[in-house]
Amino acid sequence: MKIEVRNGKVDQALRKFKRKIMDDNRLFEYREREYYEKPAQKRKSKKKSAIMREKKRQEKMCKNPTKY
């Protein structure tokens, strides 16, 4: 991947670079491959995060029931 910096506009080039990485999903893949996780551990962590999301959603509903 190559990004050109034109007229010294580094900020603009950095934004383009970040956008390309996000579109390609490379950052997610890199973080996922950073270390090996056993399949059972993956399932466990996914389940744990789903439980936390649900708890958060339930708390939100309890605080403001008319909004939902």
Predicted model as a PDB file, atoms N, CA, C, CB and O in Angstrom, pLDDT in the B-factor column:
MODEL        1                                                                  
ATOM      1  N   MET A   1       0.855  -1.165   0.000  1.00 70.00           N  
ATOM      2  CA  MET A   1       0.000   0.000   0.000  1.00 70.00           C  
ATOM      3  C   MET A   1       0.904   1.231   0.000  1.00 70.00           C  
ATOM      4  CB  MET A   1      -0.975  -0.004   1.227  1.00 70.00           C  
ATOM      5  O   MET A   1       1.894   1.289   0.729  1.00 70.00           O  
ATOM      6  N   LYS A   2       0.552   2.202  -0.820  1.00 77.00           N  
ATOM      7  CA  LYS A   2       1.391   3.378  -0.959  1.00 77.00           C  
ATOM      8  C   LYS A   2       0.525   4.635  -0.961  1.00 77.00           C  
ATOM      9  CB  LYS A   2       2.235   3.294  -2.246  1.00 77.00           C  
ATOM     10  O   LYS A   2      -0.459   4.730  -1.694  1.00 77.00           O  
ATOM     11  N   ILE A   3       0.912   5.590  -0.130  1.00 78.00           N  
ATOM     12  CA  ILE A   3       0.216   6.870  -0.053  1.00 78.00           C  
ATOM     13  C   ILE A   3       1.244   7.972  -0.315  1.00 78.00           C  
ATOM     14  CB  ILE A   3      -0.491   7.061   1.346  1.00 78.00           C  
ATOM     15  O   ILE A   3       2.307   7.996   0.305  1.00 78.00           O  
ATOM     16  N   GLU A   4       0.927   8.865  -1.218  1.00 81.00           N  
ATOM     17  CA  GLU A   4       1.834   9.967  -1.528  1.00 81.00           C  
ATOM     18  C   GLU A   4       1.479  11.189  -0.693  1.00 81.00           C  
ATOM     19  CB  GLU A   4       1.784  10.309  -3.029  1.00 81.00           C  
ATOM     20  O   GLU A   4       0.305  11.503  -0.499  1.00 81.00           O  
ATOM     21  N   VAL A   5       2.510  11.878  -0.200  1.00 85.00           N  
ATOM     22  CA  VAL A   5       2.329  13.128   0.530  1.00 85.00           C  
ATOM     23  C   VAL A   5       2.570  14.250  -0.464  1.00 85.00           C  
ATOM     24  CB  VAL A   5       3.299  13.233   1.776  1.00 85.00           C  
ATOM     25  O   VAL A   5       3.675  14.399  -0.987  1.00 85.00           O  
ATOM     26  N   ARG A   6       1.542  15.035  -0.721  1.00 85.00           N  
ATOM     27  CA  ARG A   6       1.644  16.119  -1.688  1.00 85.00           C  
ATOM     28  C   ARG A   6       1.688  17.469  -0.978  1.00 85.00           C  
ATOM     29  CB  ARG A   6       0.469  16.071  -2.674  1.00 85.00           C  
ATOM     30  O   ARG A   6       0.915  17.730  -0.055  1.00 85.00           O  
ATOM     31  N   ASN A   7       2.591  18.303  -1.420  1.00 86.00           N  
ATOM     32  CA  ASN A   7       2.734  19.671  -0.899  1.00 86.00           C  
ATOM     33  C   ASN A   7       2.902  19.707   0.617  1.00 86.00           C  
ATOM     34  CB  ASN A   7       1.528  20.503  -1.292  1.00 86.00           C  
ATOM     35  O   ASN A   7       2.475  20.667   1.259  1.00 86.00           O  
ATOM     36  N   GLY A   8       3.502  18.700   1.187  1.00 87.00           N  
ATOM     37  CA  GLY A   8       3.750  18.672   2.629  1.00 87.00           C  
ATOM     38  C   GLY A   8       2.516  18.480   3.482  1.00 87.00           C  
ATOM     39  O   GLY A   8       2.546  18.784   4.674  1.00 87.00           O  
ATOM     40  N   LYS A   9       1.425  17.983   2.907  1.00 88.00           N  
ATOM     41  CA  LYS A   9       0.181  17.776   3.662  1.00 88.00           C  
ATOM     42  C   LYS A   9       0.168  16.366   4.258  1.00 88.00           C  
ATOM     43  CB  LYS A   9      -1.067  17.994   2.748  1.00 88.00           C  
ATOM     44  O   LYS A   9      -0.463  15.449   3.734  1.00 88.00           O  
ATOM     45  N   VAL A  10       0.877  16.234   5.354  1.00 90.00           N  
ATOM     46  CA  VAL A  10       1.015  14.937   6.018  1.00 90.00           C  
ATOM     47  C   VAL A  10      -0.300  14.509   6.664  1.00 90.00           C  
ATOM     48  CB  VAL A  10       2.127  14.991   7.074  1.00 90.00           C  
ATOM     49  O   VAL A  10      -0.651  13.329   6.641  1.00 90.00           O  
ATOM     50  N   ASP A  11      -1.021  15.460   7.234  1.00 90.00           N  
ATOM     51  CA  ASP A  11      -2.296  15.138   7.897  1.00 90.00           C  
ATOM     52  C   ASP A  11      -3.291  14.521   6.922  1.00 90.00           C  
ATOM     53  CB  ASP A  11      -2.903  16.399   8.529  1.00 90.00           C  
ATOM     54  O   ASP A  11      -3.968  13.543   7.240  1.00 90.00           O  
ATOM     55  N   GLN A  12      -3.369  15.103   5.738  1.00 90.00           N  
ATOM     56  CA  GLN A  12      -4.293  14.595   4.727  1.00 90.00           C  
ATOM     57  C   GLN A  12      -3.878  13.193   4.270  1.00 90.00           C  
ATOM     58  CB  GLN A  12      -4.352  15.555   3.523  1.00 90.00           C  
ATOM     59  O   GLN A  12      -4.725  12.322   4.074  1.00 90.00           O  
ATOM     60  N   ALA A  13      -2.580  12.985   4.103  1.00 90.00           N  
ATOM     61  CA  ALA A  13      -2.081  11.671   3.690  1.00 90.00           C  
ATOM     62  C   ALA A  13      -2.347  10.633   4.777  1.00 90.00           C  
ATOM     63  CB  ALA A  13      -0.570  11.738   3.373  1.00 90.00           C  
ATOM     64  O   ALA A  13      -2.693   9.489   4.479  1.00 90.00           O  
ATOM     65  N   LEU A  14      -2.187  11.031   6.023  1.00 90.00           N  
ATOM     66  CA  LEU A  14      -2.439  10.121   7.141  1.00 90.00           C  
ATOM     67  C   LEU A  14      -3.905   9.713   7.196  1.00 90.00           C  
ATOM     68  CB  LEU A  14      -2.026  10.773   8.463  1.00 90.00           C  
ATOM     69  O   LEU A  14      -4.225   8.555   7.467  1.00 90.00           O  
ATOM     70  N   ARG A  15      -4.805  10.680   6.935  1.00 90.00           N  
ATOM     71  CA  ARG A  15      -6.234  10.364   6.915  1.00 90.00           C  
ATOM     72  C   ARG A  15      -6.554   9.370   5.804  1.00 90.00           C  
ATOM     73  CB  ARG A  15      -7.066  11.643   6.735  1.00 90.00           C  
ATOM     74  O   ARG A  15      -7.329   8.435   6.005  1.00 90.00           O  
ATOM     75  N   LYS A  16      -5.957   9.574   4.634  1.00 89.00           N  
ATOM     76  CA  LYS A  16      -6.178   8.642   3.517  1.00 89.00           C  
ATOM     77  C   LYS A  16      -5.676   7.255   3.861  1.00 89.00           C  
ATOM     78  CB  LYS A  16      -5.485   9.146   2.244  1.00 89.00           C  
ATOM     79  O   LYS A  16      -6.327   6.251   3.571  1.00 89.00           O  
ATOM     80  N   PHE A  17      -4.493   7.211   4.493  1.00 88.00           N  
ATOM     81  CA  PHE A  17      -3.907   5.924   4.886  1.00 88.00           C  
ATOM     82  C   PHE A  17      -4.814   5.187   5.866  1.00 88.00           C  
ATOM     83  CB  PHE A  17      -2.517   6.134   5.512  1.00 88.00           C  
ATOM     84  O   PHE A  17      -5.072   3.995   5.704  1.00 88.00           O  
ATOM     85  N   LYS A  18      -5.293   5.894   6.875  1.00 86.00           N  
ATOM     86  CA  LYS A  18      -6.176   5.278   7.871  1.00 86.00           C  
ATOM     87  C   LYS A  18      -7.464   4.777   7.229  1.00 86.00           C  
ATOM     88  CB  LYS A  18      -6.503   6.276   8.988  1.00 86.00           C  
ATOM     89  O   LYS A  18      -7.956   3.700   7.563  1.00 86.00           O  
ATOM     90  N   ARG A  19      -8.005   5.571   6.304  1.00 87.00           N  
ATOM     91  CA  ARG A  19      -9.237   5.174   5.622  1.00 87.00           C  
ATOM     92  C   ARG A  19      -9.023   3.904   4.800  1.00 87.00           C  
ATOM     93  CB  ARG A  19      -9.738   6.311   4.717  1.00 87.00           C  
ATOM     94  O   ARG A  19      -9.874   3.015   4.800  1.00 87.00           O  
ATOM     95  N   LYS A  20      -7.902   3.816   4.108  1.00 86.00           N  
ATOM     96  CA  LYS A  20      -7.610   2.626   3.303  1.00 86.00           C  
ATOM     97  C   LYS A  20      -7.453   1.391   4.186  1.00 86.00           C  
ATOM     98  CB  LYS A  20      -6.337   2.842   2.469  1.00 86.00           C  
ATOM     99  O   LYS A  20      -7.930   0.308   3.847  1.00 86.00           O  
ATOM    100  N   ILE A  21      -6.786   1.563   5.308  1.00 83.00           N  
ATOM    101  CA  ILE A  21      -6.603   0.435   6.225  1.00 83.00           C  
ATOM    102  C   ILE A  21      -7.949  -0.028   6.770  1.00 83.00           C  
ATOM    103  CB  ILE A  21      -5.660   0.822   7.385  1.00 83.00           C  
ATOM    104  O   ILE A  21      -8.199  -1.230   6.859  1.00 83.00           O  
ATOM    105  N   MET A  22      -8.814   0.905   7.134  1.00 81.00           N  
ATOM    106  CA  MET A  22     -10.127   0.545   7.666  1.00 81.00           C  
ATOM    107  C   MET A  22     -10.986  -0.135   6.598  1.00 81.00           C  
ATOM    108  CB  MET A  22     -10.843   1.793   8.207  1.00 81.00           C  
ATOM    109  O   MET A  22     -11.715  -1.081   6.898  1.00 81.00           O  
ATOM    110  N   ASP A  23     -10.902   0.341   5.357  1.00 82.00           N  
ATOM    111  CA  ASP A  23     -11.676  -0.264   4.275  1.00 82.00           C  
ATOM    112  C   ASP A  23     -11.224  -1.692   3.988  1.00 82.00           C  
ATOM    113  CB  ASP A  23     -11.560   0.578   3.013  1.00 82.00           C  
ATOM    114  O   ASP A  23     -12.045  -2.558   3.686  1.00 82.00           O  
ATOM    115  N   ASP A  24      -9.927  -1.936   4.080  1.00 82.00           N  
ATOM    116  CA  ASP A  24      -9.385  -3.266   3.806  1.00 82.00           C  
ATOM    117  C   ASP A  24      -9.520  -4.213   4.994  1.00 82.00           C  
ATOM    118  CB  ASP A  24      -7.933  -3.155   3.411  1.00 82.00           C  
ATOM    119  O   ASP A  24      -9.327  -5.421   4.854  1.00 82.00           O  
ATOM    120  N   ASN A  25      -9.849  -3.670   6.154  1.00 80.00           N  
ATOM    121  CA  ASN A  25      -9.989  -4.464   7.382  1.00 80.00           C  
ATOM    122  C   ASN A  25      -8.646  -5.049   7.824  1.00 80.00           C  
ATOM    123  CB  ASN A  25     -11.008  -5.596   7.172  1.00 80.00           C  
ATOM    124  O   ASN A  25      -8.614  -6.060   8.526  1.00 80.00           O  
ATOM    125  N   ARG A  26      -7.558  -4.434   7.426  1.00 79.00           N  
ATOM    126  CA  ARG A  26      -6.226  -4.953   7.752  1.00 79.00           C  
ATOM    127  C   ARG A  26      -5.888  -4.788   9.219  1.00 79.00           C  
ATOM    128  CB  ARG A  26      -5.178  -4.262   6.913  1.00 79.00           C  
ATOM    129  O   ARG A  26      -5.245  -5.655   9.810  1.00 79.00           O  
ATOM    130  N   LEU A  27      -6.308  -3.698   9.807  1.00 77.00           N  
ATOM    131  CA  LEU A  27      -5.998  -3.450  11.215  1.00 77.00           C  
ATOM    132  C   LEU A  27      -6.627  -4.520  12.092  1.00 77.00           C  
ATOM    133  CB  LEU A  27      -6.486  -2.056  11.643  1.00 77.00           C  
ATOM    134  O   LEU A  27      -5.999  -5.004  13.034  1.00 77.00           O  
ATOM    135  N   PHE A  28      -7.865  -4.892  11.786  1.00 79.00           N  
ATOM    136  CA  PHE A  28      -8.554  -5.935  12.547  1.00 79.00           C  
ATOM    137  C   PHE A  28      -7.818  -7.263  12.404  1.00 79.00           C  
ATOM    138  CB  PHE A  28     -10.019  -6.078  12.075  1.00 79.00           C  
ATOM    139  O   PHE A  28      -7.611  -7.974  13.387  1.00 79.00           O  
ATOM    140  N   GLU A  29      -7.426  -7.594  11.176  1.00 81.00           N  
ATOM    141  CA  GLU A  29      -6.700  -8.846  10.936  1.00 81.00           C  
ATOM    142  C   GLU A  29      -5.378  -8.863  11.684  1.00 81.00           C  
ATOM    143  CB  GLU A  29      -6.455  -9.046   9.437  1.00 81.00           C  
ATOM    144  O   GLU A  29      -5.002  -9.877  12.272  1.00 81.00           O  
ATOM    145  N   TYR A  30      -4.677  -7.741  11.660  1.00 81.00           N  
ATOM    146  CA  TYR A  30      -3.388  -7.671  12.345  1.00 81.00           C  
ATOM    147  C   TYR A  30      -3.554  -7.897  13.842  1.00 81.00           C  
ATOM    148  CB  TYR A  30      -2.718  -6.318  12.089  1.00 81.00           C  
ATOM    149  O   TYR A  30      -2.794  -8.654  14.446  1.00 81.00           O  
ATOM    150  N   ARG A  31      -4.538  -7.250  14.433  1.00 80.00           N  
ATOM    151  CA  ARG A  31      -4.765  -7.424  15.871  1.00 80.00           C  
ATOM    152  C   ARG A  31      -5.203  -8.840  16.193  1.00 80.00           C  
ATOM    153  CB  ARG A  31      -5.812  -6.432  16.371  1.00 80.00           C  
ATOM    154  O   ARG A  31      -4.850  -9.389  17.237  1.00 80.00           O  
ATOM    155  N   GLU A  32      -5.975  -9.427  15.289  1.00 81.00           N  
ATOM    156  CA  GLU A  32      -6.452 -10.789  15.513  1.00 81.00           C  
ATOM    157  C   GLU A  32      -5.302 -11.794  15.436  1.00 81.00           C  
ATOM    158  CB  GLU A  32      -7.537 -11.149  14.489  1.00 81.00           C  
ATOM    159  O   GLU A  32      -5.291 -12.778  16.174  1.00 81.00           O  
ATOM    160  N   ARG A  33      -4.346 -11.554  14.556  1.00 84.00           N  
ATOM    161  CA  ARG A  33      -3.226 -12.478  14.371  1.00 84.00           C  
ATOM    162  C   ARG A  33      -2.041 -12.175  15.275  1.00 84.00           C  
ATOM    163  CB  ARG A  33      -2.776 -12.448  12.942  1.00 84.00           C  
ATOM    164  O   ARG A  33      -1.010 -12.841  15.191  1.00 84.00           O  
ATOM    165  N   GLU A  34      -2.177 -11.195  16.121  1.00 86.00           N  
ATOM    166  CA  GLU A  34      -1.077 -10.788  16.988  1.00 86.00           C  
ATOM    167  C   GLU A  34      -0.633 -11.947  17.886  1.00 86.00           C  
ATOM    168  CB  GLU A  34      -1.490  -9.580  17.843  1.00 86.00           C  
ATOM    169  O   GLU A  34       0.559 -12.115  18.141  1.00 86.00           O  
ATOM    170  N   TYR A  35      -1.569 -12.723  18.349  1.00 87.00           N  
ATOM    171  CA  TYR A  35      -1.252 -13.894  19.152  1.00 87.00           C  
ATOM    172  C   TYR A  35      -2.304 -14.965  18.889  1.00 87.00           C  
ATOM    173  CB  TYR A  35      -1.183 -13.537  20.665  1.00 87.00           C  
ATOM    174  O   TYR A  35      -3.436 -14.652  18.522  1.00 87.00           O  
ATOM    175  N   TYR A  36      -1.935 -16.206  19.075  1.00 89.00           N  
ATOM    176  CA  TYR A  36      -2.847 -17.318  18.802  1.00 89.00           C  
ATOM    177  C   TYR A  36      -3.798 -17.496  19.975  1.00 89.00           C  
ATOM    178  CB  TYR A  36      -2.062 -18.627  18.535  1.00 89.00           C  
ATOM    179  O   TYR A  36      -3.399 -17.455  21.138  1.00 89.00           O  
ATOM    180  N   GLU A  37      -5.049 -17.691  19.642  1.00 89.00           N  
ATOM    181  CA  GLU A  37      -6.068 -17.942  20.656  1.00 89.00           C  
ATOM    182  C   GLU A  37      -6.770 -19.241  20.296  1.00 89.00           C  
ATOM    183  CB  GLU A  37      -7.088 -16.753  20.757  1.00 89.00           C  
ATOM    184  O   GLU A  37      -7.235 -19.415  19.170  1.00 89.00           O  
ATOM    185  N   LYS A  38      -6.841 -20.138  21.246  1.00 92.00           N  
ATOM    186  CA  LYS A  38      -7.494 -21.417  20.990  1.00 92.00           C  
ATOM    187  C   LYS A  38      -8.964 -21.204  20.658  1.00 92.00           C  
ATOM    188  CB  LYS A  38      -7.348 -22.351  22.201  1.00 92.00           C  
ATOM    189  O   LYS A  38      -9.574 -20.246  21.132  1.00 92.00           O  
ATOM    190  N   PRO A  39      -9.543 -22.094  19.842  1.00 93.00           N  
ATOM    191  CA  PRO A  39     -10.956 -21.947  19.467  1.00 93.00           C  
ATOM    192  C   PRO A  39     -11.900 -21.891  20.666  1.00 93.00           C  
ATOM    193  CB  PRO A  39     -11.364 -23.088  18.571  1.00 93.00           C  
ATOM    194  O   PRO A  39     -12.856 -21.116  20.672  1.00 93.00           O  
ATOM    195  N   ALA A  40     -11.630 -22.708  21.676  1.00 96.00           N  
ATOM    196  CA  ALA A  40     -12.489 -22.706  22.864  1.00 96.00           C  
ATOM    197  C   ALA A  40     -12.404 -21.353  23.576  1.00 96.00           C  
ATOM    198  CB  ALA A  40     -12.088 -23.851  23.830  1.00 96.00           C  
ATOM    199  O   ALA A  40     -13.404 -20.846  24.085  1.00 96.00           O  
ATOM    200  N   GLN A  41     -11.208 -20.782  23.604  1.00 94.00           N  
ATOM    201  CA  GLN A  41     -11.023 -19.485  24.246  1.00 94.00           C  
ATOM    202  C   GLN A  41     -11.725 -18.383  23.455  1.00 94.00           C  
ATOM    203  CB  GLN A  41      -9.528 -19.167  24.389  1.00 94.00           C  
ATOM    204  O   GLN A  41     -12.265 -17.447  24.044  1.00 94.00           O  
ATOM    205  N   LYS A  42     -11.720 -18.489  22.125  1.00 91.00           N  
ATOM    206  CA  LYS A  42     -12.422 -17.517  21.278  1.00 91.00           C  
ATOM    207  C   LYS A  42     -13.912 -17.533  21.584  1.00 91.00           C  
ATOM    208  CB  LYS A  42     -12.181 -17.816  19.782  1.00 91.00           C  
ATOM    209  O   LYS A  42     -14.539 -16.486  21.744  1.00 91.00           O  
ATOM    210  N   ARG A  43     -14.474 -18.749  21.663  1.00 95.00           N  
ATOM    211  CA  ARG A  43     -15.902 -18.866  21.958  1.00 95.00           C  
ATOM    212  C   ARG A  43     -16.225 -18.269  23.316  1.00 95.00           C  
ATOM    213  CB  ARG A  43     -16.344 -20.332  21.910  1.00 95.00           C  
ATOM    214  O   ARG A  43     -17.234 -17.583  23.483  1.00 95.00           O  
ATOM    215  N   LYS A  44     -15.355 -18.536  24.289  1.00 96.00           N  
ATOM    216  CA  LYS A  44     -15.562 -18.032  25.634  1.00 96.00           C  
ATOM    217  C   LYS A  44     -15.557 -16.505  25.660  1.00 96.00           C  
ATOM    218  CB  LYS A  44     -14.493 -18.578  26.570  1.00 96.00           C  
ATOM    219  O   LYS A  44     -16.407 -15.885  26.300  1.00 96.00           O  
ATOM    220  N   SER A  45     -14.605 -15.913  24.967  1.00 92.00           N  
ATOM    221  CA  SER A  45     -14.513 -14.450  24.976  1.00 92.00           C  
ATOM    222  C   SER A  45     -15.669 -13.814  24.211  1.00 92.00           C  
ATOM    223  CB  SER A  45     -13.181 -13.997  24.377  1.00 92.00           C  
ATOM    224  O   SER A  45     -16.158 -12.756  24.607  1.00 92.00           O  
ATOM    225  N   LYS A  46     -16.112 -14.439  23.125  1.00 93.00           N  
ATOM    226  CA  LYS A  46     -17.263 -13.916  22.386  1.00 93.00           C  
ATOM    227  C   LYS A  46     -18.518 -13.957  23.248  1.00 93.00           C  
ATOM    228  CB  LYS A  46     -17.482 -14.715  21.090  1.00 93.00           C  
ATOM    229  O   LYS A  46     -19.308 -13.013  23.257  1.00 93.00           O  
ATOM    230  N   LYS A  47     -18.695 -15.061  23.971  1.00 97.00           N  
ATOM    231  CA  LYS A  47     -19.857 -15.198  24.835  1.00 97.00           C  
ATOM    232  C   LYS A  47     -19.820 -14.159  25.956  1.00 97.00           C  
ATOM    233  CB  LYS A  47     -19.925 -16.617  25.421  1.00 97.00           C  
ATOM    234  O   LYS A  47     -20.840 -13.562  26.300  1.00 97.00           O  
ATOM    235  N   LYS A  48     -18.624 -13.955  26.521  1.00 96.00           N  
ATOM    236  CA  LYS A  48     -18.476 -12.983  27.593  1.00 96.00           C  
ATOM    237  C   LYS A  48     -18.805 -11.573  27.113  1.00 96.00           C  
ATOM    238  CB  LYS A  48     -17.060 -13.030  28.153  1.00 96.00           C  
ATOM    239  O   LYS A  48     -19.486 -10.819  27.807  1.00 96.00           O  
ATOM    240  N   SER A  49     -18.318 -11.221  25.922  1.00 95.00           N  
ATOM    241  CA  SER A  49     -18.602  -9.882  25.403  1.00 95.00           C  
ATOM    242  C   SER A  49     -20.084  -9.717  25.074  1.00 95.00           C  
ATOM    243  CB  SER A  49     -17.754  -9.606  24.157  1.00 95.00           C  
ATOM    244  O   SER A  49     -20.638  -8.632  25.250  1.00 95.00           O  
ATOM    245  N   ALA A  50     -20.730 -10.781  24.598  1.00 96.00           N  
ATOM    246  CA  ALA A  50     -22.164 -10.719  24.306  1.00 96.00           C  
ATOM    247  C   ALA A  50     -22.956 -10.503  25.594  1.00 96.00           C  
ATOM    248  CB  ALA A  50     -22.634 -12.011  23.596  1.00 96.00           C  
ATOM    249  O   ALA A  50     -23.919  -9.736  25.607  1.00 96.00           O  
ATOM    250  N   ILE A  51     -22.560 -11.168  26.669  1.00 97.00           N  
ATOM    251  CA  ILE A  51     -23.223 -11.011  27.963  1.00 97.00           C  
ATOM    252  C   ILE A  51     -23.060  -9.582  28.461  1.00 97.00           C  
ATOM    253  CB  ILE A  51     -22.656 -12.011  28.996  1.00 97.00           C  
ATOM    254  O   ILE A  51     -24.011  -8.985  28.967  1.00 97.00           O  
ATOM    255  N   MET A  52     -21.854  -9.031  28.320  1.00 96.00           N  
ATOM    256  CA  MET A  52     -21.613  -7.658  28.766  1.00 96.00           C  
ATOM    257  C   MET A  52     -22.435  -6.662  27.954  1.00 96.00           C  
ATOM    258  CB  MET A  52     -20.123  -7.317  28.660  1.00 96.00           C  
ATOM    259  O   MET A  52     -22.969  -5.702  28.511  1.00 96.00           O  
ATOM    260  N   ARG A  53     -22.542  -6.881  26.641  1.00 96.00           N  
ATOM    261  CA  ARG A  53     -23.353  -5.995  25.804  1.00 96.00           C  
ATOM    262  C   ARG A  53     -24.814  -6.041  26.233  1.00 96.00           C  
ATOM    263  CB  ARG A  53     -23.224  -6.382  24.321  1.00 96.00           C  
ATOM    264  O   ARG A  53     -25.477  -5.007  26.313  1.00 96.00           O  
ATOM    265  N   GLU A  54     -25.311  -7.240  26.506  1.00 96.00           N  
ATOM    266  CA  GLU A  54     -26.707  -7.397  26.912  1.00 96.00           C  
ATOM    267  C   GLU A  54     -26.967  -6.724  28.259  1.00 96.00           C  
ATOM    268  CB  GLU A  54     -27.077  -8.883  26.987  1.00 96.00           C  
ATOM    269  O   GLU A  54     -27.999  -6.079  28.446  1.00 96.00           O  
ATOM    270  N   LYS A  55     -26.032  -6.876  29.192  1.00 95.00           N  
ATOM    271  CA  LYS A  55     -26.183  -6.218  30.495  1.00 95.00           C  
ATOM    272  C   LYS A  55     -26.236  -4.706  30.331  1.00 95.00           C  
ATOM    273  CB  LYS A  55     -25.030  -6.607  31.436  1.00 95.00           C  
ATOM    274  O   LYS A  55     -27.046  -4.027  30.962  1.00 95.00           O  
ATOM    275  N   LYS A  56     -25.363  -4.194  29.479  1.00 93.00           N  
ATOM    276  CA  LYS A  56     -25.328  -2.759  29.233  1.00 93.00           C  
ATOM    277  C   LYS A  56     -26.647  -2.288  28.624  1.00 93.00           C  
ATOM    278  CB  LYS A  56     -24.154  -2.400  28.310  1.00 93.00           C  
ATOM    279  O   LYS A  56     -27.179  -1.246  29.006  1.00 93.00           O  
ATOM    280  N   ARG A  57     -27.166  -3.063  27.677  1.00 92.00           N  
ATOM    281  CA  ARG A  57     -28.437  -2.718  27.037  1.00 92.00           C  
ATOM    282  C   ARG A  57     -29.574  -2.740  28.049  1.00 92.00           C  
ATOM    283  CB  ARG A  57     -28.739  -3.683  25.882  1.00 92.00           C  
ATOM    284  O   ARG A  57     -30.437  -1.862  28.037  1.00 92.00           O  
ATOM    285  N   GLN A  58     -29.577  -3.746  28.928  1.00 92.00           N  
ATOM    286  CA  GLN A  58     -30.615  -3.858  29.947  1.00 92.00           C  
ATOM    287  C   GLN A  58     -30.563  -2.673  30.916  1.00 92.00           C  
ATOM    288  CB  GLN A  58     -30.466  -5.180  30.714  1.00 92.00           C  
ATOM    289  O   GLN A  58     -31.602  -2.133  31.297  1.00 92.00           O  
ATOM    290  N   GLU A  59     -29.353  -2.273  31.313  1.00 90.00           N  
ATOM    291  CA  GLU A  59     -29.212  -1.135  32.220  1.00 90.00           C  
ATOM    292  C   GLU A  59     -29.740   0.131  31.566  1.00 90.00           C  
ATOM    293  CB  GLU A  59     -27.743  -0.948  32.634  1.00 90.00           C  
ATOM    294  O   GLU A  59     -30.396   0.948  32.213  1.00 90.00           O  
ATOM    295  N   LYS A  60     -29.453   0.287  30.286  1.00 87.00           N  
ATOM    296  CA  LYS A  60     -29.924   1.453  29.548  1.00 87.00           C  
ATOM    297  C   LYS A  60     -31.443   1.488  29.529  1.00 87.00           C  
ATOM    298  CB  LYS A  60     -29.373   1.448  28.117  1.00 87.00           C  
ATOM    299  O   LYS A  60     -32.046   2.546  29.702  1.00 87.00           O  
ATOM    300  N   MET A  61     -32.062   0.330  29.318  1.00 86.00           N  
ATOM    301  CA  MET A  61     -33.520   0.254  29.263  1.00 86.00           C  
ATOM    302  C   MET A  61     -34.142   0.552  30.611  1.00 86.00           C  
ATOM    303  CB  MET A  61     -33.962  -1.116  28.783  1.00 86.00           C  
ATOM    304  O   MET A  61     -35.205   1.169  30.678  1.00 86.00           O  
ATOM    305  N   CYS A  62     -33.500   0.126  31.683  1.00 86.00           N  
ATOM    306  CA  CYS A  62     -34.040   0.366  33.023  1.00 86.00           C  
ATOM    307  C   CYS A  62     -33.980   1.843  33.401  1.00 86.00           C  
ATOM    308  CB  CYS A  62     -33.279  -0.462  34.052  1.00 86.00           C  
ATOM    309  O   CYS A  62     -34.868   2.348  34.088  1.00 86.00           O  
ATOM    310  N   LYS A  63     -32.945   2.527  32.957  1.00 81.00           N  
ATOM    311  CA  LYS A  63     -32.795   3.936  33.304  1.00 81.00           C  
ATOM    312  C   LYS A  63     -33.806   4.817  32.577  1.00 81.00           C  
ATOM    313  CB  LYS A  63     -31.388   4.402  32.988  1.00 81.00           C  
ATOM    314  O   LYS A  63     -34.307   5.789  33.143  1.00 81.00           O  
ATOM    315  N   ASN A  64     -34.101   4.481  31.333  1.00 76.00           N  
ATOM    316  CA  ASN A  64     -34.988   5.303  30.530  1.00 76.00           C  
ATOM    317  C   ASN A  64     -35.935   4.401  29.733  1.00 76.00           C  
ATOM    318  CB  ASN A  64     -34.176   6.227  29.586  1.00 76.00           C  
ATOM    319  O   ASN A  64     -35.740   4.226  28.530  1.00 76.00           O  
ATOM    320  N   PRO A  65     -36.950   3.828  30.374  1.00 69.00           N  
ATOM    321  CA  PRO A  65     -37.821   2.859  29.688  1.00 69.00           C  
ATOM    322  C   PRO A  65     -38.708   3.473  28.606  1.00 69.00           C  
ATOM    323  CB  PRO A  65     -38.693   2.170  30.695  1.00 69.00           C  
ATOM    324  O   PRO A  65     -39.115   2.768  27.683  1.00 69.00           O  
ATOM    325  N   THR A  66     -39.017   4.767  28.695  1.00 68.00           N  
ATOM    326  CA  THR A  66     -39.896   5.375  27.700  1.00 68.00           C  
ATOM    327  C   THR A  66     -39.204   5.567  26.358  1.00 68.00           C  
ATOM    328  CB  THR A  66     -40.405   6.706  28.203  1.00 68.00           C  
ATOM    329  O   THR A  66     -39.855   5.613  25.314  1.00 68.00           O  
ATOM    330  N   LYS A  67     -37.905   5.677  26.394  1.00 62.00           N  
ATOM    331  CA  LYS A  67     -37.153   5.912  25.166  1.00 62.00           C  
ATOM    332  C   LYS A  67     -37.092   4.662  24.299  1.00 62.00           C  
ATOM    333  CB  LYS A  67     -35.746   6.384  25.493  1.00 62.00           C  
ATOM    334  O   LYS A  67     -36.964   4.776  23.080  1.00 62.00           O  
ATOM    335  N   TYR A  68     -37.177   3.501  24.875  1.00 57.00           N  
ATOM    336  CA  TYR A  68     -37.045   2.259  24.113  1.00 57.00           C  
ATOM    337  C   TYR A  68     -38.349   1.587  24.007  1.00 57.00           C  
ATOM    338  CB  TYR A  68     -36.043   1.330  24.734  1.00 57.00           C  
ATOM    339  O   TYR A  68     -38.446   0.521  23.400  1.00 57.00           O  
TER     340      TYR A  68                                                      
ENDMDL                                                                          
END                                                                             
